[in-house]
Protein backbone atom coordinates (compact mmCIF):
# COMPACT_ATOMS: atom_id res chain seq x y z
CA UNK A 1 0.00 0.00 0.00
CA UNK A 2 1.10 3.58 -0.61
CA UNK A 3 1.17 6.18 2.15
CA UNK A 4 -2.17 7.54 0.93
CA UNK A 5 -3.85 4.12 1.24
CA UNK A 6 -4.05 3.21 -2.43
CA UNK A 7 -2.84 -0.16 -3.70
CA UNK A 8 0.39 -0.12 -5.68
CA UNK A 9 1.31 -2.75 -8.23
CA UNK A 10 4.51 -4.63 -7.51
CA UNK A 11 7.43 -2.96 -9.22
CA UNK A 12 9.44 -4.98 -11.72
CA UNK A 13 11.88 -4.59 -14.58
CA UNK A 14 8.84 -3.93 -16.79
CA UNK A 15 7.61 -0.99 -14.71
CA UNK A 16 7.61 2.28 -16.64
CA UNK A 17 9.41 5.10 -14.84
CA UNK A 18 8.69 8.82 -14.84
CA UNK A 19 10.04 11.42 -12.48
CA UNK A 20 10.26 15.00 -11.37
CA UNK A 21 13.59 16.73 -11.91
CA UNK A 22 14.54 19.78 -9.92
CA UNK A 23 16.91 21.26 -7.36
CA UNK A 24 16.00 20.76 -4.61
CA UNK A 25 13.45 18.01 -5.22
CA UNK A 26 13.20 15.86 -2.07
CA UNK A 27 10.28 17.97 -0.81
CA UNK A 28 8.22 17.60 -3.99
CA UNK A 29 4.66 16.27 -3.84
CA UNK A 30 4.68 15.43 -7.55
CA UNK A 31 5.68 11.74 -7.15
CA UNK A 32 2.88 11.30 -4.60
CA UNK A 33 0.40 12.79 -7.06
CA UNK A 34 1.62 10.75 -10.01
CA UNK A 35 1.75 7.48 -8.07
CA UNK A 36 -1.77 7.96 -6.72
CA UNK A 37 -2.96 8.34 -10.29
CA UNK A 38 -1.06 5.29 -11.54
CA UNK A 39 -2.45 3.18 -8.69
CA UNK A 40 -6.02 4.34 -9.37
CA UNK A 41 -5.61 3.62 -13.08
CA UNK A 42 -4.02 0.21 -12.45
CA UNK A 43 -0.94 1.14 -14.48
CA UNK A 44 2.47 -0.45 -13.93
CA UNK A 45 4.16 2.94 -13.72
CA UNK A 46 6.09 4.67 -10.95
CA UNK A 47 7.17 8.28 -10.36
CA UNK A 48 10.33 9.22 -8.48
CA UNK A 49 12.37 12.34 -7.78
CA UNK A 50 15.57 13.18 -9.66
CA UNK A 51 17.83 15.74 -8.00
CA UNK A 52 19.54 17.57 -10.87
CA UNK A 53 22.04 20.31 -10.10
CA UNK A 54 21.60 23.71 -11.79
CA UNK A 55 23.10 23.75 -15.26
CA UNK A 56 22.83 19.97 -15.67
CA UNK A 57 19.39 19.76 -17.26
CA UNK A 58 20.62 18.86 -20.76
CA UNK A 59 22.85 16.10 -19.38
CA UNK A 60 19.98 14.79 -17.25
CA UNK A 61 17.70 14.65 -20.30
CA UNK A 62 20.29 12.71 -22.25
CA UNK A 63 20.65 10.23 -19.41
CA UNK A 64 16.89 9.86 -19.01
CA UNK A 65 16.50 9.22 -22.72
CA UNK A 66 19.22 6.56 -22.63
CA UNK A 67 17.54 4.86 -19.67
CA UNK A 68 14.13 4.79 -21.35
CA UNK A 69 12.43 7.10 -18.86
CA UNK A 70 8.81 7.48 -20.01
CA UNK A 71 8.34 11.14 -19.08
CA UNK A 72 9.52 13.92 -16.83
CA UNK A 73 7.94 16.60 -14.70
CA UNK A 74 10.24 19.62 -14.56
CA UNK A 75 10.48 22.15 -11.77
CA UNK A 76 12.87 24.90 -10.68
CA UNK A 77 15.44 25.78 -11.85
CA UNK A 78 15.32 23.74 -15.07
CA UNK A 79 12.21 24.80 -17.02
CA UNK A 80 13.98 27.14 -19.43
CA UNK A 81 17.00 24.86 -19.94
CA UNK A 82 14.74 21.91 -20.68
CA UNK A 83 12.80 23.97 -23.23
CA UNK A 84 16.09 24.49 -25.07
CA UNK A 85 17.09 20.81 -24.85
CA UNK A 86 14.05 18.76 -25.93
CA UNK A 87 13.46 17.77 -29.55
CA UNK A 88 10.51 20.14 -29.89
CA UNK A 89 8.02 22.11 -27.80
CA UNK A 90 4.26 22.50 -27.92
CA UNK A 91 3.04 25.98 -28.86
CA UNK A 92 2.30 26.66 -25.18
CA UNK A 93 5.82 25.79 -24.07
CA UNK A 94 7.43 27.61 -26.99
CA UNK A 95 5.52 30.76 -26.18
CA UNK A 96 6.60 30.68 -22.55
CA UNK A 97 10.13 29.47 -23.22
CA UNK A 98 9.60 27.06 -20.34
CA UNK A 99 8.79 23.34 -20.06
CA UNK A 100 7.29 21.61 -17.02
CA UNK A 101 6.46 18.31 -18.74
CA UNK A 102 8.53 16.14 -21.09
CA UNK A 103 6.66 13.53 -23.10
CA UNK A 104 8.26 10.59 -24.92
CA UNK A 105 6.70 10.20 -28.36
CA UNK A 106 8.41 7.04 -29.68
CA UNK A 107 11.84 8.45 -28.96
CA UNK A 108 10.97 12.04 -29.82
CA UNK A 109 11.03 14.20 -26.68
CA UNK A 110 8.28 16.81 -26.65
CA UNK A 111 8.25 19.64 -24.11
CA UNK A 112 4.94 21.00 -22.85
CA UNK A 113 3.78 23.40 -20.14
CA UNK A 114 0.69 22.57 -18.07
CA UNK A 115 1.03 25.23 -15.35
CA UNK A 116 -1.45 27.81 -16.63
CA UNK A 117 -4.06 25.28 -17.66
CA UNK A 118 -3.60 23.62 -14.27
CA UNK A 119 -4.45 26.83 -12.42
CA UNK A 120 -7.56 27.49 -14.50
CA UNK A 121 -8.78 23.92 -13.96
CA UNK A 122 -8.19 24.28 -10.22
CA UNK A 123 -10.12 27.56 -10.00
CA UNK A 124 -13.00 26.06 -11.96
CA UNK A 125 -13.14 23.07 -9.61
CA UNK A 126 -12.90 24.97 -6.34
CA UNK A 127 -14.65 28.24 -7.12
CA UNK A 128 -16.41 27.84 -10.44
CA UNK A 129 -14.31 30.76 -11.67
CA UNK A 130 -14.54 31.52 -15.39
CA UNK A 131 -11.87 33.93 -16.68
CA UNK A 132 -14.01 34.86 -19.67
CA UNK A 133 -14.69 38.60 -19.45
CA UNK A 134 -12.91 38.92 -16.10
CA UNK A 135 -10.45 41.61 -15.10
CA UNK A 136 -7.34 39.96 -13.66
CA UNK A 137 -4.17 41.12 -11.93
CA UNK A 138 -1.03 38.97 -11.66
CA UNK A 139 1.85 39.90 -9.37
CA UNK A 140 5.17 38.59 -10.66
CA UNK A 141 6.85 37.93 -13.99
CA UNK A 142 8.64 34.62 -13.44
CA UNK A 143 7.83 31.30 -15.06
CA UNK A 144 4.67 30.60 -13.07
CA UNK A 145 3.40 34.15 -13.50
CA UNK A 146 3.98 34.04 -17.26
CA UNK A 147 2.08 30.77 -17.54
CA UNK A 148 -0.85 32.26 -15.62
CA UNK A 149 -0.86 35.46 -17.69
CA UNK A 150 -0.89 33.51 -20.97
CA UNK A 151 -3.63 31.14 -19.79
CA UNK A 152 -5.86 34.01 -18.66
CA UNK A 153 -5.43 35.80 -21.97
CA UNK A 154 -6.20 32.63 -23.92
CA UNK A 155 -9.31 32.01 -21.79
CA UNK A 156 -10.89 35.31 -22.79
CA UNK A 157 -10.09 37.58 -19.85
CA UNK A 158 -11.16 41.17 -20.49
CA UNK A 159 -7.90 42.48 -19.04
CA UNK A 160 -4.73 40.98 -17.56
CA UNK A 161 -2.67 43.47 -15.57
CA UNK A 162 0.90 42.50 -14.66
CA UNK A 163 2.61 44.03 -11.64
CA UNK A 164 6.33 43.52 -11.18
CA UNK A 165 9.25 45.42 -9.70
CA UNK A 166 11.16 45.26 -13.00
CA UNK A 167 9.32 47.03 -15.80
CA UNK A 168 11.02 45.14 -18.63
CA UNK A 169 10.08 41.77 -17.13
CA UNK A 170 6.53 42.99 -16.53
CA UNK A 171 6.24 44.01 -20.18
CA UNK A 172 7.59 40.63 -21.29
CA UNK A 173 4.94 38.86 -19.23
CA UNK A 174 2.04 41.16 -20.17
CA UNK A 175 2.53 40.60 -23.89
CA UNK A 176 1.76 36.90 -23.37
CA UNK A 177 -1.88 37.82 -22.72
CA UNK A 178 -2.15 39.39 -26.16
CA UNK A 179 -4.10 42.62 -26.64
CA UNK A 180 -5.73 42.37 -23.19
CA UNK A 181 -2.38 42.35 -21.37
CA UNK A 182 -0.81 45.47 -19.92
CA UNK A 183 1.62 46.56 -17.23
CA UNK A 184 0.02 48.13 -14.18
CA UNK A 185 0.45 48.61 -10.46
CA UNK A 186 -1.23 47.48 -7.27
CA UNK A 187 -3.64 50.41 -7.55
CA UNK A 188 -5.42 48.40 -10.25
CA UNK A 189 -6.36 45.68 -7.76
CA UNK A 190 -9.71 47.04 -6.47
CA UNK A 191 -11.24 46.83 -9.94
CA UNK A 192 -10.16 43.24 -10.60
CA UNK A 193 -12.19 40.06 -10.27
CA UNK A 194 -9.10 37.86 -9.83
CA UNK A 195 -5.84 38.77 -8.07
CA UNK A 196 -2.99 36.22 -8.28
CA UNK A 197 0.27 36.38 -6.35
CA UNK A 198 2.94 34.44 -8.25
CA UNK A 199 5.83 35.50 -5.99
CA UNK A 200 6.99 34.21 -2.57
CA UNK A 201 5.99 37.51 -0.94
CA UNK A 202 2.58 36.26 0.14
CA UNK A 203 4.17 33.96 2.70
CA UNK A 204 5.13 36.98 4.80
CA UNK A 205 7.95 36.96 7.31
CA UNK A 206 7.79 34.14 9.84
CA UNK A 207 9.84 36.26 12.28
CA UNK A 208 7.02 38.76 12.53
CA UNK A 209 8.97 41.54 10.79
CA UNK A 210 7.02 44.02 8.62
CA UNK A 211 5.83 42.48 5.36
CA UNK A 212 5.84 43.98 1.87
CA UNK A 213 2.51 42.50 0.73
CA UNK A 214 2.11 41.56 -2.96
CA UNK A 215 -1.01 43.76 -2.85
CA UNK A 216 -2.05 45.71 0.23
CA UNK A 217 -5.02 43.78 1.69
CA UNK A 218 -6.88 47.06 2.16
CA UNK A 219 -7.27 47.09 -1.65
CA UNK A 220 -9.00 43.69 -1.63
CA UNK A 221 -12.50 42.73 -0.62
CA UNK A 222 -15.87 41.10 -1.35
CA UNK A 223 -16.51 39.90 -4.87
CA UNK A 224 -12.87 39.16 -5.55
CA UNK A 225 -11.03 35.84 -5.80
CA UNK A 226 -7.53 36.17 -4.35
CA UNK A 227 -5.01 33.41 -5.13
CA UNK A 228 -1.54 32.79 -3.73
CA UNK A 229 0.42 30.20 -5.71
CA UNK A 230 2.23 29.28 -2.48
CA UNK A 231 0.57 26.31 -0.76
CA UNK A 232 2.84 25.72 2.24
CA UNK A 233 1.59 27.06 4.57
CA UNK A 234 -1.94 26.36 3.26
CA UNK A 235 -3.11 29.82 4.37
CA UNK A 236 -0.40 32.43 3.94
CA UNK A 237 -0.58 35.65 5.99
CA UNK A 238 -1.56 37.51 2.83
CA UNK A 239 -4.45 35.13 2.10
CA UNK A 240 -5.60 35.40 5.70
CA UNK A 241 -5.56 39.20 5.45
CA UNK A 242 -7.49 39.10 2.17
CA UNK A 243 -10.10 36.77 3.70
CA UNK A 244 -10.48 39.15 6.63
CA UNK A 245 -11.40 41.82 4.09
CA UNK A 246 -14.14 39.59 2.66
CA UNK A 247 -12.40 38.18 -0.41
CA UNK A 248 -12.63 34.53 -1.45
CA UNK A 249 -9.21 32.91 -1.33
CA UNK A 250 -7.34 29.92 -2.75
CA UNK A 251 -3.79 28.64 -2.45
CA UNK A 252 -1.56 26.99 -5.04
CA UNK A 253 -2.27 23.36 -4.17
CA UNK A 254 -4.98 23.14 -6.82
CA UNK A 255 -2.60 24.33 -9.50
CA UNK A 256 -0.09 21.67 -8.42
CA UNK A 257 -2.69 18.89 -8.54
CA UNK A 258 -4.22 19.86 -11.85
CA UNK A 259 -0.95 20.52 -13.69
CA UNK A 260 0.16 17.05 -12.53
CA UNK A 261 -3.15 15.57 -13.74
CA UNK A 262 -2.52 17.03 -17.18
CA UNK A 263 0.96 15.48 -17.12
CA UNK A 264 -0.57 12.06 -16.40
CA UNK A 265 -2.82 12.46 -19.42
CA UNK A 266 0.06 13.55 -21.66
CA UNK A 267 2.17 10.55 -20.62
CA UNK A 268 -0.42 7.76 -20.54
CA UNK A 269 -3.30 8.88 -22.75
CA UNK A 270 -5.70 8.01 -19.90
CA UNK A 271 -8.01 10.44 -18.14
CA UNK A 272 -6.38 11.43 -14.87
CA UNK A 273 -8.22 10.44 -11.65
CA UNK A 274 -8.17 13.98 -10.25
CA UNK A 275 -10.10 13.24 -7.07
CA UNK A 276 -7.71 10.43 -6.14
CA UNK A 277 -4.82 12.80 -6.69
CA UNK A 278 -6.44 15.42 -4.47
CA UNK A 279 -6.95 12.82 -1.75
CA UNK A 280 -3.29 11.83 -1.94
CA UNK A 281 -2.00 15.29 -1.02
CA UNK A 282 -4.74 17.24 0.74
CA UNK A 283 -4.19 15.66 4.16
CA UNK A 284 -0.41 16.02 3.94
CA UNK A 285 -0.50 19.72 3.09
CA UNK A 286 -3.20 20.54 5.62
CA UNK A 287 -0.99 18.97 8.28
CA UNK A 288 2.00 21.04 7.20
CA UNK A 289 3.68 18.25 5.26
CA UNK A 290 5.97 18.48 2.23
CA UNK A 291 5.52 21.33 -0.18
C-alpha positions as a Markdown table, in Angstrom:
| # | Residue | x | y | z |
|---|---|---|---|---|
| 1 | Unk | 0.0 | 0.0 | 0.0 |
| 2 | Unk | 1.1 | 3.6 | -0.6 |
| 3 | Unk | 1.2 | 6.2 | 2.1 |
| 4 | Unk | -2.2 | 7.5 | 0.9 |
| 5 | Unk | -3.8 | 4.1 | 1.2 |
| 6 | Unk | -4.1 | 3.2 | -2.4 |
| 7 | Unk | -2.8 | -0.2 | -3.7 |
| 8 | Unk | 0.4 | -0.1 | -5.7 |
| 9 | Unk | 1.3 | -2.7 | -8.2 |
| 10 | Unk | 4.5 | -4.6 | -7.5 |
| 11 | Unk | 7.4 | -3.0 | -9.2 |
| 12 | Unk | 9.4 | -5.0 | -11.7 |
| 13 | Unk | 11.9 | -4.6 | -14.6 |
| 14 | Unk | 8.8 | -3.9 | -16.8 |
| 15 | Unk | 7.6 | -1.0 | -14.7 |
| 16 | Unk | 7.6 | 2.3 | -16.6 |
| 17 | Unk | 9.4 | 5.1 | -14.8 |
| 18 | Unk | 8.7 | 8.8 | -14.8 |
| 19 | Unk | 10.0 | 11.4 | -12.5 |
| 20 | Unk | 10.3 | 15.0 | -11.4 |
| 21 | Unk | 13.6 | 16.7 | -11.9 |
| 22 | Unk | 14.5 | 19.8 | -9.9 |
| 23 | Unk | 16.9 | 21.3 | -7.4 |
| 24 | Unk | 16.0 | 20.8 | -4.6 |
| 25 | Unk | 13.4 | 18.0 | -5.2 |
| 26 | Unk | 13.2 | 15.9 | -2.1 |
| 27 | Unk | 10.3 | 18.0 | -0.8 |
| 28 | Unk | 8.2 | 17.6 | -4.0 |
| 29 | Unk | 4.7 | 16.3 | -3.8 |
| 30 | Unk | 4.7 | 15.4 | -7.6 |
| 31 | Unk | 5.7 | 11.7 | -7.2 |
| 32 | Unk | 2.9 | 11.3 | -4.6 |
| 33 | Unk | 0.4 | 12.8 | -7.1 |
| 34 | Unk | 1.6 | 10.7 | -10.0 |
| 35 | Unk | 1.8 | 7.5 | -8.1 |
| 36 | Unk | -1.8 | 8.0 | -6.7 |
| 37 | Unk | -3.0 | 8.3 | -10.3 |
| 38 | Unk | -1.1 | 5.3 | -11.5 |
| 39 | Unk | -2.4 | 3.2 | -8.7 |
| 40 | Unk | -6.0 | 4.3 | -9.4 |
| 41 | Unk | -5.6 | 3.6 | -13.1 |
| 42 | Unk | -4.0 | 0.2 | -12.5 |
| 43 | Unk | -0.9 | 1.1 | -14.5 |
| 44 | Unk | 2.5 | -0.5 | -13.9 |
| 45 | Unk | 4.2 | 2.9 | -13.7 |
| 46 | Unk | 6.1 | 4.7 | -10.9 |
| 47 | Unk | 7.2 | 8.3 | -10.4 |
| 48 | Unk | 10.3 | 9.2 | -8.5 |
| 49 | Unk | 12.4 | 12.3 | -7.8 |
| 50 | Unk | 15.6 | 13.2 | -9.7 |
| 51 | Unk | 17.8 | 15.7 | -8.0 |
| 52 | Unk | 19.5 | 17.6 | -10.9 |
| 53 | Unk | 22.0 | 20.3 | -10.1 |
| 54 | Unk | 21.6 | 23.7 | -11.8 |
| 55 | Unk | 23.1 | 23.7 | -15.3 |
| 56 | Unk | 22.8 | 20.0 | -15.7 |
| 57 | Unk | 19.4 | 19.8 | -17.3 |
| 58 | Unk | 20.6 | 18.9 | -20.8 |
| 59 | Unk | 22.8 | 16.1 | -19.4 |
| 60 | Unk | 20.0 | 14.8 | -17.2 |
| 61 | Unk | 17.7 | 14.6 | -20.3 |
| 62 | Unk | 20.3 | 12.7 | -22.3 |
| 63 | Unk | 20.6 | 10.2 | -19.4 |
| 64 | Unk | 16.9 | 9.9 | -19.0 |
| 65 | Unk | 16.5 | 9.2 | -22.7 |
| 66 | Unk | 19.2 | 6.6 | -22.6 |
| 67 | Unk | 17.5 | 4.9 | -19.7 |
| 68 | Unk | 14.1 | 4.8 | -21.3 |
| 69 | Unk | 12.4 | 7.1 | -18.9 |
| 70 | Unk | 8.8 | 7.5 | -20.0 |
| 71 | Unk | 8.3 | 11.1 | -19.1 |
| 72 | Unk | 9.5 | 13.9 | -16.8 |
| 73 | Unk | 7.9 | 16.6 | -14.7 |
| 74 | Unk | 10.2 | 19.6 | -14.6 |
| 75 | Unk | 10.5 | 22.2 | -11.8 |
| 76 | Unk | 12.9 | 24.9 | -10.7 |
| 77 | Unk | 15.4 | 25.8 | -11.8 |
| 78 | Unk | 15.3 | 23.7 | -15.1 |
| 79 | Unk | 12.2 | 24.8 | -17.0 |
| 80 | Unk | 14.0 | 27.1 | -19.4 |
| 81 | Unk | 17.0 | 24.9 | -19.9 |
| 82 | Unk | 14.7 | 21.9 | -20.7 |
| 83 | Unk | 12.8 | 24.0 | -23.2 |
| 84 | Unk | 16.1 | 24.5 | -25.1 |
| 85 | Unk | 17.1 | 20.8 | -24.8 |
| 86 | Unk | 14.1 | 18.8 | -25.9 |
| 87 | Unk | 13.5 | 17.8 | -29.6 |
| 88 | Unk | 10.5 | 20.1 | -29.9 |
| 89 | Unk | 8.0 | 22.1 | -27.8 |
| 90 | Unk | 4.3 | 22.5 | -27.9 |
| 91 | Unk | 3.0 | 26.0 | -28.9 |
| 92 | Unk | 2.3 | 26.7 | -25.2 |
| 93 | Unk | 5.8 | 25.8 | -24.1 |
| 94 | Unk | 7.4 | 27.6 | -27.0 |
| 95 | Unk | 5.5 | 30.8 | -26.2 |
| 96 | Unk | 6.6 | 30.7 | -22.6 |
| 97 | Unk | 10.1 | 29.5 | -23.2 |
| 98 | Unk | 9.6 | 27.1 | -20.3 |
| 99 | Unk | 8.8 | 23.3 | -20.1 |
| 100 | Unk | 7.3 | 21.6 | -17.0 |
| 101 | Unk | 6.5 | 18.3 | -18.7 |
| 102 | Unk | 8.5 | 16.1 | -21.1 |
| 103 | Unk | 6.7 | 13.5 | -23.1 |
| 104 | Unk | 8.3 | 10.6 | -24.9 |
| 105 | Unk | 6.7 | 10.2 | -28.4 |
| 106 | Unk | 8.4 | 7.0 | -29.7 |
| 107 | Unk | 11.8 | 8.5 | -29.0 |
| 108 | Unk | 11.0 | 12.0 | -29.8 |
| 109 | Unk | 11.0 | 14.2 | -26.7 |
| 110 | Unk | 8.3 | 16.8 | -26.6 |
| 111 | Unk | 8.2 | 19.6 | -24.1 |
| 112 | Unk | 4.9 | 21.0 | -22.8 |
| 113 | Unk | 3.8 | 23.4 | -20.1 |
| 114 | Unk | 0.7 | 22.6 | -18.1 |
| 115 | Unk | 1.0 | 25.2 | -15.3 |
| 116 | Unk | -1.4 | 27.8 | -16.6 |
| 117 | Unk | -4.1 | 25.3 | -17.7 |
| 118 | Unk | -3.6 | 23.6 | -14.3 |
| 119 | Unk | -4.4 | 26.8 | -12.4 |
| 120 | Unk | -7.6 | 27.5 | -14.5 |
| 121 | Unk | -8.8 | 23.9 | -14.0 |
| 122 | Unk | -8.2 | 24.3 | -10.2 |
| 123 | Unk | -10.1 | 27.6 | -10.0 |
| 124 | Unk | -13.0 | 26.1 | -12.0 |
| 125 | Unk | -13.1 | 23.1 | -9.6 |
| 126 | Unk | -12.9 | 25.0 | -6.3 |
| 127 | Unk | -14.7 | 28.2 | -7.1 |
| 128 | Unk | -16.4 | 27.8 | -10.4 |
| 129 | Unk | -14.3 | 30.8 | -11.7 |
| 130 | Unk | -14.5 | 31.5 | -15.4 |
| 131 | Unk | -11.9 | 33.9 | -16.7 |
| 132 | Unk | -14.0 | 34.9 | -19.7 |
| 133 | Unk | -14.7 | 38.6 | -19.4 |
| 134 | Unk | -12.9 | 38.9 | -16.1 |
| 135 | Unk | -10.4 | 41.6 | -15.1 |
| 136 | Unk | -7.3 | 40.0 | -13.7 |
| 137 | Unk | -4.2 | 41.1 | -11.9 |
| 138 | Unk | -1.0 | 39.0 | -11.7 |
| 139 | Unk | 1.8 | 39.9 | -9.4 |
| 140 | Unk | 5.2 | 38.6 | -10.7 |
| 141 | Unk | 6.8 | 37.9 | -14.0 |
| 142 | Unk | 8.6 | 34.6 | -13.4 |
| 143 | Unk | 7.8 | 31.3 | -15.1 |
| 144 | Unk | 4.7 | 30.6 | -13.1 |
| 145 | Unk | 3.4 | 34.2 | -13.5 |
| 146 | Unk | 4.0 | 34.0 | -17.3 |
| 147 | Unk | 2.1 | 30.8 | -17.5 |
| 148 | Unk | -0.9 | 32.3 | -15.6 |
| 149 | Unk | -0.9 | 35.5 | -17.7 |
| 150 | Unk | -0.9 | 33.5 | -21.0 |
| 151 | Unk | -3.6 | 31.1 | -19.8 |
| 152 | Unk | -5.9 | 34.0 | -18.7 |
| 153 | Unk | -5.4 | 35.8 | -22.0 |
| 154 | Unk | -6.2 | 32.6 | -23.9 |
| 155 | Unk | -9.3 | 32.0 | -21.8 |
| 156 | Unk | -10.9 | 35.3 | -22.8 |
| 157 | Unk | -10.1 | 37.6 | -19.9 |
| 158 | Unk | -11.2 | 41.2 | -20.5 |
| 159 | Unk | -7.9 | 42.5 | -19.0 |
| 160 | Unk | -4.7 | 41.0 | -17.6 |
| 161 | Unk | -2.7 | 43.5 | -15.6 |
| 162 | Unk | 0.9 | 42.5 | -14.7 |
| 163 | Unk | 2.6 | 44.0 | -11.6 |
| 164 | Unk | 6.3 | 43.5 | -11.2 |
| 165 | Unk | 9.3 | 45.4 | -9.7 |
| 166 | Unk | 11.2 | 45.3 | -13.0 |
| 167 | Unk | 9.3 | 47.0 | -15.8 |
| 168 | Unk | 11.0 | 45.1 | -18.6 |
| 169 | Unk | 10.1 | 41.8 | -17.1 |
| 170 | Unk | 6.5 | 43.0 | -16.5 |
| 171 | Unk | 6.2 | 44.0 | -20.2 |
| 172 | Unk | 7.6 | 40.6 | -21.3 |
| 173 | Unk | 4.9 | 38.9 | -19.2 |
| 174 | Unk | 2.0 | 41.2 | -20.2 |
| 175 | Unk | 2.5 | 40.6 | -23.9 |
| 176 | Unk | 1.8 | 36.9 | -23.4 |
| 177 | Unk | -1.9 | 37.8 | -22.7 |
| 178 | Unk | -2.2 | 39.4 | -26.2 |
| 179 | Unk | -4.1 | 42.6 | -26.6 |
| 180 | Unk | -5.7 | 42.4 | -23.2 |
| 181 | Unk | -2.4 | 42.4 | -21.4 |
| 182 | Unk | -0.8 | 45.5 | -19.9 |
| 183 | Unk | 1.6 | 46.6 | -17.2 |
| 184 | Unk | 0.0 | 48.1 | -14.2 |
| 185 | Unk | 0.4 | 48.6 | -10.5 |
| 186 | Unk | -1.2 | 47.5 | -7.3 |
| 187 | Unk | -3.6 | 50.4 | -7.5 |
| 188 | Unk | -5.4 | 48.4 | -10.3 |
| 189 | Unk | -6.4 | 45.7 | -7.8 |
| 190 | Unk | -9.7 | 47.0 | -6.5 |
| 191 | Unk | -11.2 | 46.8 | -9.9 |
| 192 | Unk | -10.2 | 43.2 | -10.6 |
| 193 | Unk | -12.2 | 40.1 | -10.3 |
| 194 | Unk | -9.1 | 37.9 | -9.8 |
| 195 | Unk | -5.8 | 38.8 | -8.1 |
| 196 | Unk | -3.0 | 36.2 | -8.3 |
| 197 | Unk | 0.3 | 36.4 | -6.4 |
| 198 | Unk | 2.9 | 34.4 | -8.3 |
| 199 | Unk | 5.8 | 35.5 | -6.0 |
| 200 | Unk | 7.0 | 34.2 | -2.6 |
| 201 | Unk | 6.0 | 37.5 | -0.9 |
| 202 | Unk | 2.6 | 36.3 | 0.1 |
| 203 | Unk | 4.2 | 34.0 | 2.7 |
| 204 | Unk | 5.1 | 37.0 | 4.8 |
| 205 | Unk | 8.0 | 37.0 | 7.3 |
| 206 | Unk | 7.8 | 34.1 | 9.8 |
| 207 | Unk | 9.8 | 36.3 | 12.3 |
| 208 | Unk | 7.0 | 38.8 | 12.5 |
| 209 | Unk | 9.0 | 41.5 | 10.8 |
| 210 | Unk | 7.0 | 44.0 | 8.6 |
| 211 | Unk | 5.8 | 42.5 | 5.4 |
| 212 | Unk | 5.8 | 44.0 | 1.9 |
| 213 | Unk | 2.5 | 42.5 | 0.7 |
| 214 | Unk | 2.1 | 41.6 | -3.0 |
| 215 | Unk | -1.0 | 43.8 | -2.8 |
| 216 | Unk | -2.1 | 45.7 | 0.2 |
| 217 | Unk | -5.0 | 43.8 | 1.7 |
| 218 | Unk | -6.9 | 47.1 | 2.2 |
| 219 | Unk | -7.3 | 47.1 | -1.6 |
| 220 | Unk | -9.0 | 43.7 | -1.6 |
| 221 | Unk | -12.5 | 42.7 | -0.6 |
| 222 | Unk | -15.9 | 41.1 | -1.4 |
| 223 | Unk | -16.5 | 39.9 | -4.9 |
| 224 | Unk | -12.9 | 39.2 | -5.6 |
| 225 | Unk | -11.0 | 35.8 | -5.8 |
| 226 | Unk | -7.5 | 36.2 | -4.4 |
| 227 | Unk | -5.0 | 33.4 | -5.1 |
| 228 | Unk | -1.5 | 32.8 | -3.7 |
| 229 | Unk | 0.4 | 30.2 | -5.7 |
| 230 | Unk | 2.2 | 29.3 | -2.5 |
| 231 | Unk | 0.6 | 26.3 | -0.8 |
| 232 | Unk | 2.8 | 25.7 | 2.2 |
| 233 | Unk | 1.6 | 27.1 | 4.6 |
| 234 | Unk | -1.9 | 26.4 | 3.3 |
| 235 | Unk | -3.1 | 29.8 | 4.4 |
| 236 | Unk | -0.4 | 32.4 | 3.9 |
| 237 | Unk | -0.6 | 35.6 | 6.0 |
| 238 | Unk | -1.6 | 37.5 | 2.8 |
| 239 | Unk | -4.4 | 35.1 | 2.1 |
| 240 | Unk | -5.6 | 35.4 | 5.7 |
| 241 | Unk | -5.6 | 39.2 | 5.5 |
| 242 | Unk | -7.5 | 39.1 | 2.2 |
| 243 | Unk | -10.1 | 36.8 | 3.7 |
| 244 | Unk | -10.5 | 39.2 | 6.6 |
| 245 | Unk | -11.4 | 41.8 | 4.1 |
| 246 | Unk | -14.1 | 39.6 | 2.7 |
| 247 | Unk | -12.4 | 38.2 | -0.4 |
| 248 | Unk | -12.6 | 34.5 | -1.4 |
| 249 | Unk | -9.2 | 32.9 | -1.3 |
| 250 | Unk | -7.3 | 29.9 | -2.7 |
| 251 | Unk | -3.8 | 28.6 | -2.5 |
| 252 | Unk | -1.6 | 27.0 | -5.0 |
| 253 | Unk | -2.3 | 23.4 | -4.2 |
| 254 | Unk | -5.0 | 23.1 | -6.8 |
| 255 | Unk | -2.6 | 24.3 | -9.5 |
| 256 | Unk | -0.1 | 21.7 | -8.4 |
| 257 | Unk | -2.7 | 18.9 | -8.5 |
| 258 | Unk | -4.2 | 19.9 | -11.9 |
| 259 | Unk | -1.0 | 20.5 | -13.7 |
| 260 | Unk | 0.2 | 17.0 | -12.5 |
| 261 | Unk | -3.1 | 15.6 | -13.7 |
| 262 | Unk | -2.5 | 17.0 | -17.2 |
| 263 | Unk | 1.0 | 15.5 | -17.1 |
| 264 | Unk | -0.6 | 12.1 | -16.4 |
| 265 | Unk | -2.8 | 12.5 | -19.4 |
| 266 | Unk | 0.1 | 13.6 | -21.7 |
| 267 | Unk | 2.2 | 10.6 | -20.6 |
| 268 | Unk | -0.4 | 7.8 | -20.5 |
| 269 | Unk | -3.3 | 8.9 | -22.8 |
| 270 | Unk | -5.7 | 8.0 | -19.9 |
| 271 | Unk | -8.0 | 10.4 | -18.1 |
| 272 | Unk | -6.4 | 11.4 | -14.9 |
| 273 | Unk | -8.2 | 10.4 | -11.6 |
| 274 | Unk | -8.2 | 14.0 | -10.3 |
| 275 | Unk | -10.1 | 13.2 | -7.1 |
| 276 | Unk | -7.7 | 10.4 | -6.1 |
| 277 | Unk | -4.8 | 12.8 | -6.7 |
| 278 | Unk | -6.4 | 15.4 | -4.5 |
| 279 | Unk | -7.0 | 12.8 | -1.8 |
| 280 | Unk | -3.3 | 11.8 | -1.9 |
| 281 | Unk | -2.0 | 15.3 | -1.0 |
| 282 | Unk | -4.7 | 17.2 | 0.7 |
| 283 | Unk | -4.2 | 15.7 | 4.2 |
| 284 | Unk | -0.4 | 16.0 | 3.9 |
| 285 | Unk | -0.5 | 19.7 | 3.1 |
| 286 | Unk | -3.2 | 20.5 | 5.6 |
| 287 | Unk | -1.0 | 19.0 | 8.3 |
| 288 | Unk | 2.0 | 21.0 | 7.2 |
| 289 | Unk | 3.7 | 18.3 | 5.3 |
| 290 | Unk | 6.0 | 18.5 | 2.2 |
| 291 | Unk | 5.5 | 21.3 | -0.2 |
